Amino acid sequence: MSEMLRYDPEDPRWTAYLLGELEAEERTRCEALLERDAAARAEIEALRETLESVQRELRTELAEAPRLDRAPLVAALKPTAPRSGRLFFYLLAAAALVLAAGSILWDQSQSRDLAPAHEALVRREALVPAEVPMRSPAPVLAESSLAAKASASAPAPGAVGSYRVRAVAQEPDALRALGYVSQDADGILLQESAGTETYAGLPENPFVDVARERLSTFSIDVDTASYTNVRRYLEMGQDPPRDAVRLEELVNYFEYDDPAPRGDVPFHVALEMARCPWKSGHHLVRIGLQGRVIPRDQRPASNLVFLIDVSGSMQNPNKLPIVQRSLALLVEELDARDRVAIVTYAGSTGLVLPSTSCGERRAIFEAIERLGAGGSTNGAAGIQLAYETAREHWIAGGSNRVILCTDGDFNVGITDPNALVELVRTKAAGGIFLTALGFGMGNLKDATLEKLADQGNGFYGYVDDMREARKLFVNELTGTLVAIAKDVKIQVDFAPEQVRSFRLLGYENRALAHKDFADDTKDAGEIGAGHDVTALYEVELKAPAFLGVGPEALRVRLRWKEPTGDASRLIEQSLLVSDTKFSAASENLRFGASVALFGMLLRGSAHAGGGTYATVQELASDAIGTDAHGERRAFLELLKRKLR
């Protein structure tokens, strides 16, 4: 039996407890002590209030800061000594440090008056003050070397000197007490540890001998979380964990220029074969689905419940503050047809905002602005209340959806991921879909969020910054809110006379038993309005290579249900053998292949053949296409980071 924990303010575990960094066992011990020690509980609560007060005061300033070159900051922020347990020192000193850093960020900026709450959330980039006066430090700070460094390091007006950066960065623990700032479209980037992030093991698909097994069956996937999570790691100068890289989510992050569907089928199916650029003698097959686009003015009304994690682990500026700004962006895109409610969970669950018409936006914005983080997490209770609220305000023929915003750390209540998944599956059967959005880092429970979204008839995204929030809630609004098909399954039947072996690139955790393809009780993925879905196979043909087209290489069968239907429909389409040169293939196949190779290299795949990151750059550069939102070009910029 472990010894009874005693309260010691010098113990670094209490700092970690306040920052939401403890493992579940240690956190439980701390909470047990606080239950029996009123004095310790009062001191910890006072410290928590101090931390939250500082965060509230500085959160807007940090988010409003113009983007800086991250390199000197990240290099300087690598800790050189273990964290001390002096809580007051770090929590209060952090305020002085960030205020000192603020003068770096705001030199030569124009002064603007603060806008109303909703404008502050949505248009932070327009709210940059010209000068931030240095506050008088608290007495405890006046005697500290930290405060002296912060005040002495101020450069001349208008200067942004490396000396100031070093002075601020020399105390990473104090900055950590506020949470490092992640890079977004409007802010700076400081480093943060990956901490206790967890990812499900993901062994990659092998080549399959067609003589032994000719079928390949899987659920489609419109999740994009893996790409933005990988992007976040690379922008910090780190390689992502191998299991954080899911090839299909990297490939499906991007838009593809396939034809629009016709008739009553909700998507168009595109098939293509060309030579493989990383393995001589092999070919690539692309299966592309293009979902029906629904114009904004024709989308159905939405009944949304925001389910927001406000636990202690969400305190960091790249978590709850980004949640608030993201939801404000979404509300800006809604209108009087739509309704929004807000449920929070953290120890106890509450209905912060009853279901409210978006004709009353101010009330919604004010509720979002009032959100604050603190406490442990009771995610299961929050999910139950969210579904009940959505059911009470059901819109017939509309989009009824719960939008979960969390780092995924459900550490109180139902902590078993399988039990949470079963709860969500049961509620989703009633027609209320789930969007699961992960935020921040250090606590991300990737596997839990992915399972919840899969069984909640929805999708899983990761919001690393405001670029991604705009993508989900502005550029792809109808796709985020409106499903056009559910339980979409693909089965590929390879002709053994033509194909020796095949390998599906990605979709490892989307595999289905072949018998489940025609079983309408088996759950599969959903497609939102306008969504693109791509699946890539690497195949080895039996016949010698030849130009032109040959006999049938494979047949694709696709099943789906209407969003409110129970019976599936089936379509089939065949693809003939082709020896098209890779350079002559469509931009869709070429760009998708470049991203897939990128993912294989990040995972250290044994199947990457002769491919390198330079190969990825060459392939992607030649397949940019129209790139309406600049995402393919942004991929090339991300790739440059990896090549440095």
Secondary structure, 3 states (H helix, E strand, C coil): CCCCCCCCCCCHHHHHHHCCCCCHHHHHHHHHHHHHCHHHHHHHHHHHHHHHHHHHHHHHHHHHCCCCCCHHHHHHCCCCCCCCCCHHHHHHHHHHHHHHHHHHHHCCCCCCCCCCHHHHHHCHHHCCCCCCCCCCCCHHHHCCHHHHHHHHCCCCCCCCCHHHHHHHHCCHHHHHHHCCCCCCCCCCCCCCCCCCCECCCCCCCCCEECCCCCEEEEECCCCCHHHHHHHHHHHCCCCCCHHHCCHHHHHCCCCCCCCCCCCCCCEEEEEEEEECCCCCCEEEEEEEEEECCCCHHHCCCEEEEEEEECCHHHCCCCCHHHHHHHHHHHHHHCCCCCEEEEEEECCCEEEEEEEEEHHHHHHHHHHHHHCCCCCCCCHHHHHHHHHHHHHHCCCCCCEEEEEEEECCCCCCCCCCHHHHHHHHHHHHCCCCEEEEEEECCCCCEHHHHHHHHHHCCCCEEEECCHHHHHHHHHHCHHHHHCEEEEEEEEEEEECCCCEEEEEECCCHHHECCHHHHHCCCCCCEEEECCCEEEEEEEEEECCCCCCCEEEEEEEEEEEEECCCCCCCEEEEEEEEEECCCHHHCCHHHHHHHHHHHHHHHHHCCCCCCCCCHHHHHHHHHCCCCCCCCCHHHHHHHHHHHHHC
